């Protein structure tokens, strides 16, 4: 789900038991590669919710979460950040990390 406001993103994090938040910017080349990896992971069997957000539209959220760079994947469980990924190594790495974090 593409999110364009901090309020909507925070609501999604609160509503879902496990939320994966993918943060990117359109001009970031690495983000374009990471987006393709996220698209693959989203289609795999799972029991969690994905949100995608262009960080250019969420400066308040970026500051509150102390986002250092993009791409960034934040993993929230019951509204609390559990994991933060900046290095999108591979699809299997992302999938395993998501499953491990969701099951912990």
Biopython code that builds the backbone (N, CA, C, O; Angstrom):
import numpy as np
from Bio.PDB.StructureBuilder import StructureBuilder

atoms = [
    (1, "UNK", "N", (0.847, -1.174, 0.000)),
    (1, "UNK", "CA", (0.000, 0.000, 0.000)),
    (1, "UNK", "C", (0.895, 1.240, 0.000)),
    (1, "UNK", "O", (1.759, 1.384, 0.865)),
    (2, "UNK", "N", (0.692, 2.116, -0.951)),
    (2, "UNK", "CA", (1.453, 3.360, -1.032)),
    (2, "UNK", "C", (0.858, 4.363, -0.046)),
    (2, "UNK", "O", (-0.353, 4.583, -0.025)),
    (3, "UNK", "N", (1.720, 4.965, 0.766)),
    (3, "UNK", "CA", (1.287, 5.901, 1.804)),
    (3, "UNK", "C", (1.898, 7.265, 1.506)),
    (3, "UNK", "O", (3.067, 7.351, 1.129)),
    (4, "UNK", "N", (1.113, 8.339, 1.673)),
    (4, "UNK", "CA", (1.628, 9.672, 1.359)),
    (4, "UNK", "C", (1.547, 10.656, 2.518)),
    (4, "UNK", "O", (1.853, 11.837, 2.352)),
    (5, "UNK", "N", (1.134, 10.178, 3.697)),
    (5, "UNK", "CA", (1.104, 11.085, 4.846)),
    (5, "UNK", "C", (1.590, 10.363, 6.100)),
    (5, "UNK", "O", (1.408, 9.156, 6.255)),
    (6, "UNK", "N", (2.204, 11.125, 6.979)),
    (6, "UNK", "CA", (2.710, 10.573, 8.237)),
    (6, "UNK", "C", (1.574, 9.983, 9.052)),
    (6, "UNK", "O", (1.726, 8.919, 9.653)),
    (7, "UNK", "N", (0.441, 10.661, 9.075)),
    (7, "UNK", "CA", (-0.712, 10.199, 9.858)),
    (7, "UNK", "C", (-1.207, 8.837, 9.366)),
    (7, "UNK", "O", (-1.462, 7.939, 10.169)),
    (8, "UNK", "N", (-1.341, 8.688, 8.061)),
    (8, "UNK", "CA", (-1.796, 7.417, 7.487)),
    (8, "UNK", "C", (-0.813, 6.296, 7.792)),
    (8, "UNK", "O", (-1.221, 5.182, 8.121)),
    (9, "UNK", "N", (0.478, 6.586, 7.683)),
    (9, "UNK", "CA", (1.500, 5.582, 7.957)),
    (9, "UNK", "C", (1.470, 5.153, 9.416)),
    (9, "UNK", "O", (1.543, 3.960, 9.713)),
    (10, "UNK", "N", (1.363, 6.107, 10.326)),
    (10, "UNK", "CA", (1.303, 5.777, 11.758)),
    (10, "UNK", "C", (0.064, 4.944, 12.078)),
    (10, "UNK", "O", (0.133, 4.020, 12.888)),
    (11, "UNK", "N", (-1.062, 5.260, 11.452)),
    (11, "UNK", "CA", (-2.286, 4.480, 11.667)),
    (11, "UNK", "C", (-2.102, 3.046, 11.192)),
    (11, "UNK", "O", (-2.537, 2.105, 11.857)),
    (12, "UNK", "N", (-1.463, 2.882, 10.051)),
    (12, "UNK", "CA", (-1.229, 1.543, 9.514)),
    (12, "UNK", "C", (-0.323, 0.736, 10.439)),
    (12, "UNK", "O", (-0.552, -0.456, 10.646)),
    (13, "UNK", "N", (0.696, 1.374, 10.992)),
    (13, "UNK", "CA", (1.611, 0.705, 11.926)),
    (13, "UNK", "C", (0.860, 0.264, 13.177)),
    (13, "UNK", "O", (1.103, -0.825, 13.697)),
    (14, "UNK", "N", (-0.050, 1.105, 13.659)),
    (14, "UNK", "CA", (-0.817, 0.782, 14.871)),
    (14, "UNK", "C", (-1.850, -0.317, 14.629)),
    (14, "UNK", "O", (-2.088, -1.146, 15.508)),
    (15, "UNK", "N", (-2.460, -0.329, 13.456)),
    (15, "UNK", "CA", (-3.557, -1.255, 13.164)),
    (15, "UNK", "C", (-3.074, -2.685, 12.920)),
    (15, "UNK", "O", (-3.732, -3.639, 13.335)),
    (16, "UNK", "N", (-1.944, -2.838, 12.258)),
    (16, "UNK", "CA", (-1.470, -4.168, 11.877)),
    (16, "UNK", "C", (-0.515, -4.738, 12.927)),
    (16, "UNK", "O", (0.350, -4.033, 13.447)),
    (17, "UNK", "N", (-0.689, -6.017, 13.225)),
    (17, "UNK", "CA", (0.165, -6.685, 14.218)),
    (17, "UNK", "C", (1.622, -6.677, 13.772)),
    (17, "UNK", "O", (2.525, -6.515, 14.593)),
    (18, "UNK", "N", (1.851, -6.852, 12.470)),
    (18, "UNK", "CA", (3.209, -6.789, 11.921)),
    (18, "UNK", "C", (3.166, -5.945, 10.661)),
    (18, "UNK", "O", (2.405, -6.230, 9.736)),
    (19, "UNK", "N", (3.979, -4.915, 10.630)),
    (19, "UNK", "CA", (3.983, -3.967, 9.516)),
    (19, "UNK", "C", (5.403, -3.805, 8.998)),
    (19, "UNK", "O", (6.325, -3.535, 9.768)),
    (20, "UNK", "N", (5.575, -3.972, 7.695)),
    (20, "UNK", "CA", (6.849, -3.707, 7.034)),
    (20, "UNK", "C", (6.698, -2.388, 6.286)),
    (20, "UNK", "O", (5.838, -2.263, 5.414)),
    (21, "UNK", "N", (7.527, -1.406, 6.621)),
    (21, "UNK", "CA", (7.442, -0.079, 6.011)),
    (21, "UNK", "C", (8.677, 0.137, 5.140)),
    (21, "UNK", "O", (9.797, 0.210, 5.645)),
    (22, "UNK", "N", (8.467, 0.238, 3.839)),
    (22, "UNK", "CA", (9.551, 0.460, 2.887)),
    (22, "UNK", "C", (9.602, 1.943, 2.541)),
    (22, "UNK", "O", (8.628, 2.507, 2.042)),
    (23, "UNK", "N", (10.746, 2.572, 2.810)),
    (23, "UNK", "CA", (10.941, 3.999, 2.561)),
    (23, "UNK", "C", (11.930, 4.180, 1.410)),
    (23, "UNK", "O", (12.961, 3.509, 1.355)),
    (24, "UNK", "N", (11.609, 5.084, 0.500)),
    (24, "UNK", "CA", (12.439, 5.298, -0.687)),
    (24, "UNK", "C", (12.312, 6.746, -1.151)),
    (24, "UNK", "O", (11.493, 7.507, -0.635)),
    (25, "UNK", "N", (13.132, 7.113, -2.128)),
    (25, "UNK", "CA", (12.951, 8.361, -2.864)),
    (25, "UNK", "C", (13.031, 8.017, -4.351)),
    (25, "UNK", "O", (13.775, 7.112, -4.727)),
    (26, "UNK", "N", (12.286, 8.714, -5.197)),
    (26, "UNK", "CA", (12.210, 8.356, -6.615)),
    (26, "UNK", "C", (13.531, 8.485, -7.382)),
    (26, "UNK", "O", (13.756, 7.738, -8.334)),
    (27, "UNK", "N", (14.392, 9.400, -6.996)),
    (27, "UNK", "CA", (15.632, 9.632, -7.733)),
    (27, "UNK", "C", (16.787, 8.745, -7.262)),
    (27, "UNK", "O", (17.896, 8.852, -7.785)),
    (28, "UNK", "N", (16.546, 7.891, -6.304)),
    (28, "UNK", "CA", (17.574, 7.017, -5.732)),
    (28, "UNK", "C", (17.692, 5.746, -6.577)),
    (28, "UNK", "O", (16.741, 4.969, -6.665)),
    (29, "UNK", "N", (18.849, 5.536, -7.194)),
    (29, "UNK", "CA", (19.061, 4.354, -8.024)),
    (29, "UNK", "C", (18.994, 3.062, -7.234)),
    (29, "UNK", "O", (18.404, 2.081, -7.688)),
    (30, "UNK", "N", (19.594, 3.055, -6.055)),
    (30, "UNK", "CA", (19.560, 1.869, -5.199)),
    (30, "UNK", "C", (18.128, 1.556, -4.783)),
    (30, "UNK", "O", (17.758, 0.389, -4.648)),
    (31, "UNK", "N", (17.329, 2.589, -4.581)),
    (31, "UNK", "CA", (15.921, 2.398, -4.206)),
    (31, "UNK", "C", (15.150, 1.690, -5.319)),
    (31, "UNK", "O", (14.252, 0.895, -5.043)),
    (32, "UNK", "N", (15.495, 1.974, -6.565)),
    (32, "UNK", "CA", (14.806, 1.331, -7.684)),
    (32, "UNK", "C", (15.069, -0.173, -7.692)),
    (32, "UNK", "O", (14.168, -0.965, -7.967)),
    (33, "UNK", "N", (16.312, -0.565, -7.387)),
    (33, "UNK", "CA", (16.646, -1.989, -7.292)),
    (33, "UNK", "C", (15.937, -2.598, -6.088)),
    (33, "UNK", "O", (15.353, -3.677, -6.185)),
    (34, "UNK", "N", (15.990, -1.901, -4.948)),
    (34, "UNK", "CA", (15.344, -2.391, -3.724)),
    (34, "UNK", "C", (13.833, -2.526, -3.920)),
    (34, "UNK", "O", (13.226, -3.460, -3.395)),
    (35, "UNK", "N", (13.226, -1.615, -4.660)),
    (35, "UNK", "CA", (11.780, -1.677, -4.916)),
    (35, "UNK", "C", (11.401, -2.957, -5.645)),
    (35, "UNK", "O", (10.376, -3.570, -5.347)),
    (36, "UNK", "N", (12.232, -3.359, -6.600)),
    (36, "UNK", "CA", (11.969, -4.607, -7.320)),
    (36, "UNK", "C", (12.068, -5.801, -6.379)),
    (36, "UNK", "O", (11.285, -6.745, -6.483)),
    (37, "UNK", "N", (13.030, -5.758, -5.460)),
    (37, "UNK", "CA", (13.175, -6.836, -4.484)),
    (37, "UNK", "C", (11.961, -6.881, -3.560)),
    (37, "UNK", "O", (11.450, -7.959, -3.257)),
    (38, "UNK", "N", (11.502, -5.723, -3.116)),
    (38, "UNK", "CA", (10.327, -5.642, -2.240)),
    (38, "UNK", "C", (9.093, -6.167, -2.970)),
    (38, "UNK", "O", (8.271, -6.864, -2.375)),
    (39, "UNK", "N", (8.958, -5.838, -4.254)),
    (39, "UNK", "CA", (7.814, -6.330, -5.037)),
    (39, "UNK", "C", (7.778, -7.857, -5.055)),
    (39, "UNK", "O", (6.706, -8.453, -4.959)),
    (40, "UNK", "N", (8.945, -8.490, -5.178)),
    (40, "UNK", "CA", (9.017, -9.956, -5.176)),
    (40, "UNK", "C", (8.631, -10.494, -3.802)),
    (40, "UNK", "O", (7.836, -11.428, -3.702)),
    (41, "UNK", "N", (9.190, -9.909, -2.745)),
    (41, "UNK", "CA", (8.916, -10.377, -1.379)),
    (41, "UNK", "C", (7.436, -10.225, -1.047)),
    (41, "UNK", "O", (6.857, -11.085, -0.384)),
    (42, "UNK", "N", (6.825, -9.143, -1.501)),
    (42, "UNK", "CA", (5.392, -8.912, -1.240)),
    (42, "UNK", "C", (4.511, -10.016, -1.808)),
    (42, "UNK", "O", (3.449, -10.309, -1.260)),
    (43, "UNK", "N", (4.944, -10.627, -2.899)),
    (43, "UNK", "CA", (4.136, -11.650, -3.561)),
    (43, "UNK", "C", (4.316, -13.033, -2.948)),
    (43, "UNK", "O", (3.559, -13.950, -3.267)),
    (44, "UNK", "N", (5.303, -13.198, -2.076)),
    (44, "UNK", "CA", (5.541, -14.489, -1.430)),
    (44, "UNK", "C", (4.547, -14.696, -0.291)),
    (44, "UNK", "O", (3.989, -13.727, 0.225)),
    (45, "UNK", "N", (4.320, -15.959, 0.111)),
    (45, "UNK", "CA", (3.379, -16.227, 1.217)),
    (45, "UNK", "C", (3.811, -15.504, 2.496)),
    (45, "UNK", "O", (4.978, -15.553, 2.883)),
    (46, "UNK", "N", (2.866, -14.843, 3.137)),
    (46, "UNK", "CA", (3.179, -14.072, 4.341)),
    (46, "UNK", "C", (1.911, -13.757, 5.110)),
    (46, "UNK", "O", (0.799, -13.947, 4.616)),
    (47, "UNK", "N", (2.094, -13.282, 6.303)),
    (47, "UNK", "CA", (0.938, -12.893, 7.114)),
    (47, "UNK", "C", (1.156, -11.504, 7.699)),
    (47, "UNK", "O", (0.773, -11.243, 8.840)),
    (48, "UNK", "N", (1.768, -10.609, 6.926)),
    (48, "UNK", "CA", (2.013, -9.252, 7.401)),
    (48, "UNK", "C", (1.694, -8.240, 6.306)),
    (48, "UNK", "O", (1.471, -8.595, 5.149)),
    (49, "UNK", "N", (1.680, -7.009, 6.692)),
    (49, "UNK", "CA", (1.236, -5.923, 5.823)),
    (49, "UNK", "C", (2.426, -5.063, 5.403)),
    (49, "UNK", "O", (3.296, -4.763, 6.221)),
    (50, "UNK", "N", (2.466, -4.669, 4.132)),
    (50, "UNK", "CA", (3.503, -3.785, 3.606)),
    (50, "UNK", "C", (2.944, -2.392, 3.370)),
    (50, "UNK", "O", (1.825, -2.236, 2.882)),
    (51, "UNK", "N", (3.729, -1.382, 3.720)),
    (51, "UNK", "CA", (3.449, 0.001, 3.340)),
    (51, "UNK", "C", (4.684, 0.528, 2.634)),
    (51, "UNK", "O", (5.812, 0.230, 3.026)),
    (52, "UNK", "N", (4.462, 1.313, 1.589)),
    (52, "UNK", "CA", (5.563, 1.946, 0.866)),
    (52, "UNK", "C", (5.351, 3.450, 0.945)),
    (52, "UNK", "O", (4.226, 3.938, 0.840)),
    (53, "UNK", "N", (6.454, 4.180, 1.133)),
    (53, "UNK", "CA", (6.314, 5.627, 1.252)),
    (53, "UNK", "C", (7.510, 6.352, 0.642)),
    (53, "UNK", "O", (8.663, 5.996, 0.883)),
    (54, "UNK", "N", (7.207, 7.372, -0.150)),
    (54, "UNK", "CA", (8.226, 8.265, -0.680)),
    (54, "UNK", "C", (8.621, 9.189, 0.466)),
    (54, "UNK", "O", (7.810, 9.985, 0.939)),
    (55, "UNK", "N", (9.864, 9.080, 0.905)),
    (55, "UNK", "CA", (10.312, 9.827, 2.079)),
    (55, "UNK", "C", (10.290, 11.342, 1.862)),
    (55, "UNK", "O", (10.261, 12.103, 2.829)),
    (56, "UNK", "N", (10.304, 11.783, 0.605)),
    (56, "UNK", "CA", (10.220, 13.218, 0.324)),
    (56, "UNK", "C", (8.927, 13.828, 0.861)),
    (56, "UNK", "O", (8.881, 15.019, 1.170)),
    (57, "UNK", "N", (7.873, 13.010, 0.972)),
    (57, "UNK", "CA", (6.582, 13.497, 1.455)),
    (57, "UNK", "C", (6.385, 13.298, 2.958)),
    (57, "UNK", "O", (5.354, 13.687, 3.507)),
    (58, "UNK", "N", (7.369, 12.694, 3.623)),
    (58, "UNK", "CA", (7.229, 12.385, 5.050)),
    (58, "UNK", "C", (8.409, 12.903, 5.870)),
    (58, "UNK", "O", (9.027, 12.127, 6.599)),
    (59, "UNK", "N", (8.740, 14.189, 5.771)),
    (59, "UNK", "CA", (9.903, 14.692, 6.515)),
    (59, "UNK", "C", (9.747, 14.556, 8.030)),
    (59, "UNK", "O", (10.726, 14.303, 8.732)),
    (60, "UNK", "N", (8.536, 14.721, 8.532)),
    (60, "UNK", "CA", (8.299, 14.595, 9.975)),
    (60, "UNK", "C", (8.563, 13.159, 10.430)),
    (60, "UNK", "O", (9.220, 12.943, 11.449)),
    (61, "UNK", "N", (8.058, 12.188, 9.688)),
    (61, "UNK", "CA", (8.269, 10.778, 10.024)),
    (61, "UNK", "C", (9.756, 10.440, 9.951)),
    (61, "UNK", "O", (10.278, 9.738, 10.818)),
    (62, "UNK", "N", (10.439, 10.938, 8.918)),
    (62, "UNK", "CA", (11.876, 10.683, 8.760)),
    (62, "UNK", "C", (12.659, 11.205, 9.956)),
    (62, "UNK", "O", (13.582, 10.548, 10.438)),
    (63, "UNK", "N", (12.289, 12.387, 10.429)),
    (63, "UNK", "CA", (12.976, 12.961, 11.588)),
    (63, "UNK", "C", (12.649, 12.193, 12.860)),
    (63, "UNK", "O", (13.547, 11.890, 13.646)),
    (64, "UNK", "N", (11.383, 11.875, 13.073)),
    (64, "UNK", "CA", (10.974, 11.135, 14.275)),
    (64, "UNK", "C", (11.648, 9.769, 14.357)),
    (64, "UNK", "O", (12.026, 9.322, 15.440)),
    (65, "UNK", "N", (11.798, 9.110, 13.212)),
    (65, "UNK", "CA", (12.378, 7.763, 13.174)),
    (65, "UNK", "C", (13.897, 7.782, 12.979)),
    (65, "UNK", "O", (14.532, 6.728, 12.954)),
    (66, "UNK", "N", (14.475, 8.967, 12.843)),
    (66, "UNK", "CA", (15.923, 9.117, 12.621)),
    (66, "UNK", "C", (16.396, 8.284, 11.424)),
    (66, "UNK", "O", (17.361, 7.527, 11.526)),
    (67, "UNK", "N", (15.708, 8.434, 10.299)),
    (67, "UNK", "CA", (16.073, 7.708, 9.087)),
    (67, "UNK", "C", (17.390, 8.280, 8.570)),
    (67, "UNK", "O", (17.508, 9.482, 8.331)),
    (68, "UNK", "N", (18.379, 7.399, 8.400)),
    (68, "UNK", "CA", (19.717, 7.827, 7.999)),
    (68, "UNK", "C", (19.898, 7.880, 6.490)),
    (68, "UNK", "O", (20.626, 8.731, 5.978)),
    (69, "UNK", "N", (19.237, 6.973, 5.776)),
    (69, "UNK", "CA", (19.364, 6.943, 4.320)),
    (69, "UNK", "C", (18.238, 6.103, 3.730)),
    (69, "UNK", "O", (17.477, 5.454, 4.448)),
    (70, "UNK", "N", (18.152, 6.133, 2.409)),
    (70, "UNK", "CA", (17.202, 5.283, 1.699)),
    (70, "UNK", "C", (17.997, 4.436, 0.715)),
    (70, "UNK", "O", (19.061, 4.857, 0.260)),
    (71, "UNK", "N", (17.502, 3.260, 0.382)),
    (71, "UNK", "CA", (16.262, 2.648, 0.850)),
    (71, "UNK", "C", (16.360, 2.208, 2.302)),
    (71, "UNK", "O", (17.446, 1.961, 2.826)),
    (72, "UNK", "N", (15.196, 2.118, 2.936)),
    (72, "UNK", "CA", (15.120, 1.692, 4.334)),
    (72, "UNK", "C", (13.856, 0.848, 4.516)),
    (72, "UNK", "O", (12.784, 1.191, 4.017)),
    (73, "UNK", "N", (14.007, -0.250, 5.233)),
    (73, "UNK", "CA", (12.865, -1.099, 5.555)),
    (73, "UNK", "C", (12.750, -1.161, 7.068)),
    (73, "UNK", "O", (13.649, -1.655, 7.749)),
    (74, "UNK", "N", (11.635, -0.656, 7.591)),
    (74, "UNK", "CA", (11.368, -0.687, 9.026)),
    (74, "UNK", "C", (10.369, -1.796, 9.301)),
    (74, "UNK", "O", (9.349, -1.904, 8.620)),
    (75, "UNK", "N", (10.658, -2.612, 10.290)),
    (75, "UNK", "CA", (9.761, -3.709, 10.657)),
    (75, "UNK", "C", (9.185, -3.433, 12.034)),
    (75, "UNK", "O", (9.919, -3.340, 13.018)),
    (76, "UNK", "N", (7.867, -3.304, 12.097)),
    (76, "UNK", "CA", (7.163, -3.006, 13.336)),
    (76, "UNK", "C", (6.326, -4.200, 13.764)),
    (76, "UNK", "O", (5.651, -4.827, 12.947)),
    (77, "UNK", "N", (6.378, -4.504, 15.044)),
    (77, "UNK", "CA", (5.526, -5.550, 15.612)),
    (77, "UNK", "C", (4.770, -4.922, 16.769)),
    (77, "UNK", "O", (5.372, -4.395, 17.704)),
    (78, "UNK", "N", (3.447, -4.981, 16.701)),
    (78, "UNK", "CA", (2.582, -4.361, 17.709)),
    (78, "UNK", "C", (2.937, -2.891, 17.925)),
    (78, "UNK", "O", (2.926, -2.399, 19.054)),
    (79, "UNK", "N", (3.253, -2.195, 16.828)),
    (79, "UNK", "CA", (3.529, -0.765, 16.875)),
    (79, "UNK", "C", (4.919, -0.377, 17.329)),
    (79, "UNK", "O", (5.223, 0.812, 17.428)),
    (80, "UNK", "N", (5.779, -1.361, 17.610)),
    (80, "UNK", "CA", (7.132, -1.085, 18.098)),
    (80, "UNK", "C", (8.143, -1.547, 17.049)),
    (80, "UNK", "O", (8.057, -2.666, 16.544)),
    (81, "UNK", "N", (9.098, -0.677, 16.725)),
    (81, "UNK", "CA", (10.114, -1.057, 15.744)),
    (81, "UNK", "C", (10.959, -2.210, 16.271)),
    (81, "UNK", "O", (11.476, -2.163, 17.387)),
    (82, "UNK", "N", (11.090, -3.251, 15.441)),
    (82, "UNK", "CA", (11.872, -4.433, 15.812)),
    (82, "UNK", "C", (13.175, -4.532, 15.025)),
    (82, "UNK", "O", (14.172, -5.057, 15.519)),
    (83, "UNK", "N", (13.154, -4.031, 13.815)),
    (83, "UNK", "CA", (14.304, -4.204, 12.917)),
    (83, "UNK", "C", (14.334, -3.056, 11.922)),
    (83, "UNK", "O", (13.299, -2.497, 11.561)),
    (84, "UNK", "N", (15.554, -2.714, 11.483)),
    (84, "UNK", "CA", (15.748, -1.654, 10.495)),
    (84, "UNK", "C", (16.793, -2.154, 9.504)),
    (84, "UNK", "O", (17.890, -2.553, 9.895)),
    (85, "UNK", "N", (16.448, -2.129, 8.227)),
    (85, "UNK", "CA", (17.357, -2.630, 7.196)),
    (85, "UNK", "C", (17.667, -1.505, 6.209)),
    (85, "UNK", "O", (16.765, -0.891, 5.638)),
    (86, "UNK", "N", (18.961, -1.252, 6.023)),
    (86, "UNK", "CA", (19.401, -0.301, 5.005)),
    (86, "UNK", "C", (20.064, -1.026, 3.830)),
    (86, "UNK", "O", (20.030, -0.539, 2.700)),
    (87, "UNK", "N", (20.665, -2.187, 4.098)),
    (87, "UNK", "CA", (21.353, -2.961, 3.058)),
    (87, "UNK", "C", (20.444, -4.091, 2.582)),
    (87, "UNK", "O", (20.301, -5.107, 3.262)),
    (88, "UNK", "N", (19.842, -3.913, 1.430)),
    (88, "UNK", "CA", (18.926, -4.900, 0.855)),
    (88, "UNK", "C", (19.771, -5.918, 0.088)),
    (88, "UNK", "O", (19.952, -5.796, -1.123)),
    (89, "UNK", "N", (20.279, -6.908, 0.792)),
    (89, "UNK", "CA", (21.263, -7.826, 0.219)),
    (89, "UNK", "C", (20.694, -8.702, -0.888)),
    (89, "UNK", "O", (21.300, -8.833, -1.952)),
    (90, "UNK", "N", (19.537, -9.300, -0.645)),
    (90, "UNK", "CA", (18.927, -10.202, -1.623)),
    (90, "UNK", "C", (17.476, -10.448, -1.229)),
    (90, "UNK", "O", (17.067, -10.139, -0.109)),
    (91, "UNK", "N", (16.707, -11.002, -2.150)),
    (91, "UNK", "CA", (15.317, -11.347, -1.848)),
    (91, "UNK", "C", (15.251, -12.386, -0.728)),
    (91, "UNK", "O", (14.464, -12.215, 0.203)),
    (92, "UNK", "N", (16.060, -13.471, -0.784)),
    (92, "UNK", "CA", (16.010, -14.445, 0.319)),
    (92, "UNK", "C", (16.366, -13.824, 1.676)),
    (92, "UNK", "O", (15.759, -14.162, 2.692)),
    (93, "UNK", "N", (17.353, -12.915, 1.691)),
    (93, "UNK", "CA", (17.718, -12.244, 2.942)),
    (93, "UNK", "C", (16.536, -11.457, 3.495)),
    (93, "UNK", "O", (16.231, -11.549, 4.684)),
    (94, "UNK", "N", (15.874, -10.688, 2.646)),
    (94, "UNK", "CA", (14.726, -9.890, 3.096)),
    (94, "UNK", "C", (13.602, -10.786, 3.598)),
    (94, "UNK", "O", (13.019, -10.531, 4.652)),
    (95, "UNK", "N", (13.302, -11.831, 2.843)),
    (95, "UNK", "CA", (12.213, -12.740, 3.214)),
    (95, "UNK", "C", (12.500, -13.425, 4.551)),
    (95, "UNK", "O", (11.621, -13.512, 5.409)),
    (96, "UNK", "N", (13.724, -13.909, 4.723)),
    (96, "UNK", "CA", (14.097, -14.571, 5.981)),
    (96, "UNK", "C", (14.054, -13.599, 7.152)),
    (96, "UNK", "O", (13.592, -13.953, 8.237)),
    (97, "UNK", "N", (14.532, -12.378, 6.940)),
    (97, "UNK", "CA", (14.516, -11.372, 8.008)),
    (97, "UNK", "C", (13.084, -11.022, 8.394)),
    (97, "UNK", "O", (12.774, -10.908, 9.580)),
    (98, "UNK", "N", (12.214, -10.850, 7.414)),
    (98, "UNK", "CA", (10.807, -10.555, 7.693)),
    (98, "UNK", "C", (10.166, -11.684, 8.492)),
    (98, "UNK", "O", (9.494, -11.437, 9.493)),
    (99, "UNK", "N", (10.372, -12.913, 8.053)),
    (99, "UNK", "CA", (9.779, -14.056, 8.754)),
    (99, "UNK", "C", (10.336, -14.213, 10.162)),
    (99, "UNK", "O", (9.586, -14.480, 11.102)),
    (100, "UNK", "N", (11.644, -14.048, 10.313)),
    (100, "UNK", "CA", (12.279, -14.165, 11.628)),
    (100, "UNK", "C", (11.739, -13.098, 12.584)),
    (100, "UNK", "O", (11.423, -13.389, 13.738)),
    (101, "UNK", "N", (11.638, -11.878, 12.098)),
    (101, "UNK", "CA", (11.156, -10.779, 12.933)),
    (101, "UNK", "C", (9.676, -10.952, 13.260)),
    (101, "UNK", "O", (9.260, -10.696, 14.390)),
    (102, "UNK", "N", (8.887, -11.379, 12.294)),
    (102, "UNK", "CA", (7.449, -11.572, 12.524)),
    (102, "UNK", "C", (7.192, -12.684, 13.530)),
    (102, "UNK", "O", (6.244, -12.610, 14.311)),
    (103, "UNK", "N", (8.036, -13.720, 13.514)),
    (103, "UNK", "CA", (7.845, -14.871, 14.397)),
    (103, "UNK", "C", (8.439, -14.687, 15.786)),
    (103, "UNK", "O", (8.147, -15.467, 16.692)),
    (104, "UNK", "N", (9.266, -13.666, 15.963)),
    (104, "UNK", "CA", (9.927, -13.487, 17.271)),
    (104, "UNK", "C", (8.995, -12.932, 18.328)),
    (104, "UNK", "O", (9.407, -12.729, 19.470)),
]
sb = StructureBuilder()
sb.init_structure("model")
sb.init_model(0)
sb.init_chain("A")
sb.init_seg("    ")
for serial, (resi, resn, name, xyz) in enumerate(atoms, 1):
    if name == "N":
        sb.init_residue(resn, " ", resi, " ")
    sb.init_atom(name, np.array(xyz, "f"), 0.0, 1.0, " ", f" {name:<3s}", serial, name[0])
structure = sb.get_structure()
